[in-house]
């Protein structure tokens, strides 16, 4: 009985062990089967993704090339030839007027940007674009039909000898506009800019050949000078050959000045912007020629800075000399000079005389003066210009024939 019970117990244990063995073997087989299915699904997904990417990249070509040996001004940062291409089909381009724009941040753009970044890292290009002369003009964007693979080709031309080498940050950015390099110039001072502008204006200004201004002859008291005015040292100031002198160019408060309230007032016409001072030669009436250079403290002519083309008038003063609107008569007139007297006389010996040298005298006034005869001279009003300015107007002031200091503040500039 004992042996039979033991046998039955051993048989039961054997069956239990077999059941457990079959159970674990079945579980393992099921697990391996499920794992295989999962791996199979992953393999299928990977294959599908590869097929999709292959289709998306079909026909894509990224080319970066540079011809020549490089510039002497910058190291070569891009290899001579680098080509990454996956040509499988020919891309079809659609005109921009009928094409459908690609969506923003499409997978294709991301792939192109990735390849561009890879090419940039390999070439060692910097992170910014510095355009320079010699670059091709900005490329026109090409709009492709939706779903058509893209072909992108980038050429980086080698600049000519002695030209700065352009530095490329993103070879695919074909829509960037290439701007010429600008060389910084040293800053110019306002005085230099003003002087350059004035010189340019003076060089370009052409005085008018005709005029719409009209002038009239008025009678004078006494006789005119017997010598021709162009040969007269008191009328034609250029005969006395004005010479620059070194003096203080600021307005002067001279002793005894400002006593005549009827003196010509230059401050109504001009700013006291003096560029230089002059003196003149004495006049030898025996030979009717210039003498020694006068070095008198009270004799100072002034050169005023003027704007080319601006009208020039005579300075106003109290009291007219004829007809209620005439204030001076012309004693001498040429294309670039004018001498006028605040009196109805034929010489500089009585009253204030003013010389203008360096203006473009009105052609009608010049013609009228040359036609005048006898006891008539052209009269001047305060509202009719006598000409137009150049870049400098020399003025001289005389009282009863004596040259005065044109810098006197209280006489002429208040």
C-alpha positions in Angstrom: 0.0 0.0 0.0 2.8 2.3 0.9 4.6 1.8 -2.5 1.3 2.4 -4.3 0.7 5.7 -2.5 4.2 6.8 -3.2 3.9 5.9 -6.9 0.6 7.8 -7.2 2.2 10.8 -5.4 5.2 10.8 -7.8 2.9 10.5 -10.8 0.9 13.5 -9.6 4.0 15.5 -9.1 5.2 14.5 -12.6 2.0 15.6 -14.1 2.1 18.9 -12.2 5.7 19.6 -13.4 4.7 18.8 -17.0 1.8 21.2 -16.8 4.0 23.9 -15.4 6.6 23.3 -18.1 3.9 23.5 -20.8 2.5 26.6 -19.2 5.9 28.4 -19.2 6.7 27.2 -22.7 3.4 28.5 -24.0 3.8 31.8 -22.2 7.3 32.3 -23.7 6.1 31.4 -27.1 3.2 33.8 -26.9 5.6 36.6 -25.7 8.0 35.9 -28.5 5.1 35.9 -31.0 3.8 39.3 -29.7 7.4 40.7 -29.8 7.9 39.5 -33.3 4.7 41.1 -34.4 5.7 44.4 -32.8 9.1 44.3 -34.4 7.4 43.5 -37.7 5.1 46.5 -37.3 8.1 48.7 -36.5 10.0 47.4 -39.5 7.0 48.1 -41.7 6.7 51.6 -40.3 10.4 52.2 -40.9 10.2 51.0 -44.4 7.1 53.2 -45.0 9.0 56.2 -43.6 12.0 55.5 -45.8 9.8 55.3 -48.8 8.1 58.5 -47.9 11.4 60.3 -47.3 12.8 58.9 -50.5 9.9 60.2 -52.4 10.1 63.6 -50.7 13.8 64.0 -51.4 13.5 62.7 -55.0 15.2 65.2 -57.3 16.6 67.3 -54.4 20.0 68.7 -55.2 22.1 71.0 -53.0 25.3 72.2 -54.7 27.9 74.6 -53.2 30.8 75.5 -55.5 33.5 78.1 -55.8 35.7 78.7 -58.7 39.2 80.3 -58.6 41.9 80.2 -56.1 40.4 82.6 -53.5 40.9 86.2 -52.6 44.0 87.7 -51.0 41.8 89.7 -48.6 40.1 86.8 -46.8 40.7 83.1 -46.3 38.8 80.6 -48.3 36.0 79.4 -46.0 34.1 77.2 -48.5 35.5 74.1 -50.2 36.0 74.4 -53.9 33.3 71.9 -54.8 30.8 70.3 -52.5 27.8 68.5 -53.9 25.0 66.7 -52.1 22.4 65.3 -54.5 19.6 62.8 -54.6 18.5 62.9 -58.3 15.6 60.7 -59.0 13.4 62.7 -61.2 13.3 66.1 -62.9 11.5 68.8 -60.9 8.7 70.6 -62.6 8.6 74.4 -62.2 5.4 76.3 -62.2 5.3 80.1 -63.1 4.9 82.3 -60.1 1.7 83.8 -61.4 -0.2 80.5 -61.3 1.8 78.5 -58.6 0.5 77.6 -55.2 2.9 78.9 -52.5 4.4 76.2 -50.2 3.1 76.3 -46.6 5.2 77.9 -44.0 7.8 75.6 -42.3 7.0 72.6 -44.6 8.9 69.4 -44.1 10.7 70.0 -47.4 12.0 73.5 -46.1 13.1 71.9 -42.9 15.1 69.2 -44.8 16.7 71.9 -47.0 17.6 74.0 -44.0 19.1 70.9 -42.3 21.3 70.1 -45.4 22.3 73.8 -45.6 23.3 73.9 -42.0 25.3 70.7 -42.5 27.1 72.2 -45.5 27.8 75.4 -43.6 29.3 73.5 -40.7 31.5 71.5 -43.0 32.7 74.6 -44.9 33.3 76.6 -41.6 31.3 79.6 -42.8 30.5 82.4 -40.3 27.0 83.0 -39.0 26.3 86.3 -40.8 26.1 87.3 -44.4 28.4 90.2 -45.5 27.5 91.3 -49.0 30.2 92.8 -51.1 30.7 94.2 -54.6 31.0 91.4 -57.2 28.1 89.3 -55.8 25.4 88.4 -58.3 22.1 90.3 -58.1 19.5 89.0 -55.7 17.9 85.8 -56.9 14.2 85.8 -57.8 12.2 83.4 -55.7 10.8 80.4 -57.5 7.4 79.2 -56.5 6.8 75.5 -57.0 3.6 73.6 -57.4 2.4 71.9 -54.2 3.7 68.4 -53.8 6.5 68.7 -56.4 10.0 67.8 -55.2 12.4 70.8 -55.1 15.8 71.2 -56.7 17.9 73.8 -55.1 21.3 74.8 -56.5 23.6 77.4 -54.9 26.7 78.9 -56.6 29.1 81.0 -54.6 31.2 82.8 -57.3 34.8 83.7 -56.6 35.4 87.5 -56.6 37.9 89.0 -58.9 41.5 89.7 -57.7 41.9 92.4 -55.0 38.1 92.3 -54.3 36.8 91.4 -50.8 35.6 87.8 -50.5 31.9 87.5 -49.7 31.1 85.5 -46.6 28.0 83.2 -46.8 26.0 82.2 -43.7 23.1 80.3 -45.4 23.7 79.2 -49.0 20.0 78.4 -49.5 18.9 82.0 -48.7 18.6 82.8 -52.4 16.1 85.5 -51.8 18.5 87.8 -49.8 19.3 91.0 -51.5 23.0 91.6 -52.1 23.9 95.1 -51.0 27.2 96.8 -51.9 29.8 97.2 -49.1 30.0 100.7 -47.7 33.3 102.1 -46.7 32.9 104.5 -43.7 34.3 108.0 -44.3 35.6 110.2 -41.6 32.9 112.6 -40.3 32.9 116.0 -41.8 32.6 119.1 -39.7 29.6 121.5 -40.4 32.0 124.2 -41.6 33.6 121.9 -44.1 30.2 120.7 -45.4 29.0 124.3 -45.7 32.2 125.3 -47.5 32.0 122.4 -49.9 28.3 123.1 -50.6 29.1 126.8 -51.3 32.0 126.0 -53.6 29.9 123.5 -55.5 27.0 125.9 -55.8 29.4 128.6 -57.0 30.9 126.3 -59.5 27.5 125.3 -60.9 25.8 128.7 -60.8 25.5 130.5 -64.1 24.4 134.1 -63.9 21.3 135.0 -66.0 21.9 136.5 -69.4 18.6 138.4 -69.3 16.6 140.2 -66.6 13.0 141.3 -66.1 14.1 144.2 -63.8 13.7 147.7 -65.2 15.6 150.9 -64.3 15.2 154.6 -65.1 17.5 157.5 -65.7 17.2 160.4 -63.2 18.8 163.9 -63.5 21.9 164.7 -61.5 23.2 168.0 -60.1 26.5 169.1 -61.7 28.7 167.4 -64.3 29.8 163.8 -64.6 33.5 162.9 -64.4 35.3 163.6 -67.7 37.4 160.5 -67.7 35.8 157.3 -68.9 34.3 155.6 -65.8 36.1 152.2 -66.6 39.4 154.1 -66.4 38.6 156.2 -63.4 40.3 155.1 -60.1 37.4 156.5 -58.0 34.7 154.8 -59.9 36.1 151.5 -61.0 37.4 150.0 -57.7 39.1 147.1 -59.5 41.7 149.5 -60.9 43.0 150.0 -57.3 43.6 146.2 -57.1 42.2 145.2 -53.7 44.7 143.1 -51.6 43.9 140.8 -48.6 45.2 142.0 -45.2 45.3 140.4 -41.8 43.0 142.1 -39.4 40.3 141.2 -36.9 37.2 140.2 -38.9 34.7 140.9 -36.1 32.6 144.0 -35.9 34.4 146.9 -34.3 33.1 149.5 -31.9 35.2 152.4 -33.2 35.7 155.7 -31.3 33.5 158.5 -32.7 31.4 156.1 -34.8 27.6 156.1 -35.0 27.1 159.8 -35.2 25.2 159.9 -38.5 21.7 158.3 -38.3 21.4 158.6 -42.1 24.3 156.2 -42.9 23.6 153.2 -45.1 22.4 150.2 -43.0 24.1 147.0 -44.2 22.5 144.9 -41.4 19.2 145.1 -43.3 20.7 143.2 -46.2 23.6 141.1 -45.0 24.8 139.1 -42.0 28.2 140.2 -40.8 29.8 136.9 -42.0 33.1 138.2 -43.2 35.5 135.8 -44.9 38.5 138.3 -45.4 39.5 141.9 -45.3 41.2 144.0 -48.0 42.9 147.3 -48.6 43.5 149.1 -51.9 46.3 151.0 -53.6 46.5 154.8 -53.7 45.7 156.4 -57.1 48.2 158.5 -59.0 46.1 161.0 -61.0 49.2 162.1 -63.0 49.7 158.8 -64.7 46.1 157.7 -64.0 47.5 154.5 -62.5 47.6 152.8 -59.1 50.3 153.8 -56.6 51.4 152.3 -53.3 49.4 150.0 -51.2 47.5 152.0 -48.5 48.1 150.8 -44.9 45.7 153.0 -43.0 43.8 151.7 -40.0 40.5 153.3 -41.1 40.7 151.7 -44.6 39.2 148.3 -44.4 37.2 146.6 -47.2 35.3 143.5 -46.3 34.6 140.3 -48.2 31.1 139.0 -47.3 30.2 135.3 -47.8 27.1 135.2 -49.9 24.9 132.5 -51.5 25.4 132.3 -55.3 22.2 133.4 -57.1 20.6 135.3 -54.3 19.5 138.9 -55.2 21.6 141.8 -54.1 20.0 145.2 -53.2 21.5 148.5 -52.1 21.6 149.2 -48.3 18.6 151.3 -47.1 19.1 154.8 -45.5 16.9 157.6 -44.3 15.7 160.0 -47.0 15.4 159.6 -50.8 17.3 161.7 -53.3 14.7 161.9 -56.1 11.0 161.2 -56.7 10.2 159.7 -53.3 11.7 156.2 -54.2 15.2 156.8 -55.6 18.0 156.6 -53.0 21.2 156.4 -55.1 22.6 156.9 -58.6 25.0 154.6 -60.4 28.5 156.0 -61.0 29.9 152.9 -62.5 28.6 149.5 -63.6 30.2 146.5 -65.2 29.4 142.8 -65.3 31.0 142.2 -61.9 31.3 145.6 -60.3 28.9 148.4 -59.2 29.6 151.9 -57.7 26.6 153.9 -56.4 26.3 157.2 -54.6 23.6 158.3 -52.1 23.4 161.7 -53.8 22.5 163.2 -57.1 26.0 164.0 -58.2 28.5 162.7 -60.8 31.5 162.0 -58.5 32.4 160.5 -55.1 33.3 163.8 -53.5 30.0 164.4 -51.8 27.9 161.9 -49.9 28.3 158.2 -49.1 29.6 156.0 -51.9 29.5 152.2 -51.9 31.4 149.8 -54.1 30.3 146.2 -54.8 32.9 143.9 -56.4 32.2 140.2 -57.1 28.4 140.3 -57.9 26.7 139.5 -61.2 25.3 142.9 -62.0 21.9 143.0 -63.6 22.4 143.1 -67.4 19.7 145.7 -67.9 21.4 148.0 -65.3 24.7 147.6 -67.1 23.2 148.4 -70.5 21.3 151.4 -69.2 24.5 152.8 -67.5 26.4 152.4 -70.8 23.7 154.2 -72.7 23.4 157.1 -70.2 24.9 160.5 -71.2 25.2 164.1 -70.0 23.5 164.9 -66.7 21.5 161.7 -66.3 22.5 158.5 -64.5 20.5 155.3 -63.6 18.6 155.8 -60.3 18.3 152.9 -57.8 15.4 152.1 -55.5 15.4 149.9 -52.4 13.1 147.2 -53.7 14.8 146.5 -57.1 17.9 144.2 -57.0 21.0 145.4 -58.7 22.2 141.9 -59.5 22.8 138.5 -58.0 25.5 137.3 -55.7 28.5 135.0 -56.3 30.2 133.2 -53.4 31.9 136.5 -52.1 30.9 140.1 -52.3 33.5 142.7 -51.6 32.1 146.0 -50.2 33.9 149.3 -49.7 32.4 152.4 -48.0 33.4 156.0 -48.6 32.3 159.3 -47.2 33.0 162.3 -49.3 35.6 160.3 -51.1 37.4 158.9 -48.0 37.6 155.2 -47.5 36.1 154.1 -44.2 36.3 150.9 -42.0 33.5 148.6 -43.1 33.7 146.8 -39.8 32.3 149.7 -37.8 29.4 148.3 -35.9 27.6 151.5 -34.9 27.9 153.1 -38.4 26.8 150.3 -40.7 25.6 147.2 -38.8 23.0 148.5 -36.2 
